[in-house]
Amino acid sequence: MFSIEVKRLYWLADDGKDHPEDLCLHGTVAVQIGSERFEDDCTVSAAALELLKTLSEDHVDLHKGEQMLPCCGHCYFEGENDTVWNCGCPNGSDWSVRHINDAVELETENGTKAVIPMEQYKTAVFAFADTIKAYYDSHLPKMPEDALDIGWYPVFWREWARRRSEVL
């Protein structure tokens, strides 16, 4: 069993206003992996991209700065081949994702394991990512302000779109 549910979404200022300069969306997320359920406040935009990456890549190096539910998503860097990576803080929730034939094996930090059919996993990841994207789309366009943000922000969305459209 695997589920990932958005409980609440907000910009960092959390004052009910739209903030075009705030590039990273935050929220409270509930996750169910096997018999284990947990909630965390995190940078949901970074979480969605990390989840999209796991549709084609394993995620096994836990807490190496790219947690599945990262506390921080404010320090992105451009990688190779139109990708970005998030160098966040050590806080956040993480679990491993290993591809096994037509399934993924998920393992929490507490050792709870669940094997999920790939189609079911993909459906949950796409639903989560689509919820985050819809929130962005319902707000003012984001306006990167400094040179670093101007560099990584469009790459973030290109990678998102490419990974969201991948057919497995």
N, C-alpha and C positions, 0 to 999 in steps of 0.2 A: 504494500500500500504506500502510495506517495500522493501528497497534496501540498500545494503552496497557495496560500490565500492572503490577499491584501486586506488588512483590517482598517487601515487609515493611511491617507497620503497627504503630504504637506511639503511646502518649501521651507527651507531652514529657518526663516524668520518666523514662520508659523503664526502670522498675524491676520490671516484671512485675505491678504492682498496678493496680487500677482507680482512677481519679482523677475523681470526679464534678465537681470544680471545673475540670478541664481540658476546655475546650469544643472545642478544635481537635485533630483527629487528624492525625498525621504519618506519613510513610512514605517508602519508596524506590520509585520508579516508573521503569519502562523504557518508552521511546517509540520507535516506528518510524514514520518519515515518509519514504516513498520509499526511497531507498537509505541514508538516514541513521538511525542508531540511537544513542540516548543514554539515560543514567540520571541521576536527580537525587533528592536528598532534599528533600522539600517538605511543605507543609501540604496533605495530600490532601483534606481536607474542603473547603478553599477551591478546590482544583484541580477537584474534581468539580462544584461549582457553576459555576465558570467554563466548564467543558466543556458543562454543560447549557445555559448561556446561548448557546453557539455553535450550538445546534440551530436557533435562530431569528434570531440576530444575527451580523453579521460581527465579527471581532476583528482589528483592523488596527493599532491604536496600541500597538506593542510596548513593553514595559517602562514603562508608564505607571502602575504600581502595582497592576495586576491581571494579573499574568503567568498563563499557563496552568498552570505548576507553581510557585506562589509559595513562596518561603522562609517568609514570614510570613503568618499569617492571623489575627493577634491584634488587629487594629485595624479592626473593621467599623463601618460607619455605615449607618443606615437611609436609604434613598432614597425616591423617590416610588413610588406604586402597589405597595406591599408588596414592595419589593426592598431588597437590601443591596449595598453595595460595599465591597471590601476595599482599604484603604490600607496596603499592606505596604511592605517595604523594597525597594531596587532589585535584590536578589538573587533568582534563580530562573531557570527556563527558560521561554522564550516562543516562540510561532510564530503566524503569522497564519492566520485562517480567513476565506475569502471564499465566499459563496454564489453558485453559477453554475448556474442552472436546477435540475436534480435532482441536483446534486453540490456538493461543497465543494472549494475549492483550498486546500491547506495549504502554507505556506512557512516553513521553519525560519529561524533567525537566520543560518545559513550559506548561505542561498539555495537549499537543496534544496526542490523543489516536487513535489507529488503531487496529482492530482485523484481524489477518492474519491466513489463514488456515495453519495448521501445516506442511503439505507437501510443501507449498510455502516457509514458513519460513525455514524449514530444507534445501531446495534447495539453498536458499540464503546464509545460514550459511556455508554449505559445500563448496560452490563455493568460498567464502571468505577464509576459512581455507585452501582449496586446493591451492589457489593462494599463500598464505604465505608459505606453505610447499614446493611448487615448487621452490620458490625463495631460500629457504634454500638448497634444493637439488641441485641447480645450482651453489652453491658456495662451497668453501672448507669446510670440516667438522669442526664443532666448537670444541674448546679445552678449557673446563673449567679449570681455573687456581688455584683457592683456594678451601679449604675444603668445604665451604658452597656451591659453585657452583658445585663442584663434587658431592655433595649430591642431590641437587634439580634438576639439569639439566636433567639427565636421567629419573627421575620420571615425569618431565614435558612432555617429549615425549611419555612415556608410557601412561600417562593419555590422552594425545592428541589422540594417536592411538586407545585407548579403546573407547573414546567418539566418535571418527570419525567413528568407525565401528559399533556403537550401531544401532540396528534396532528398530525403533519406531513403 
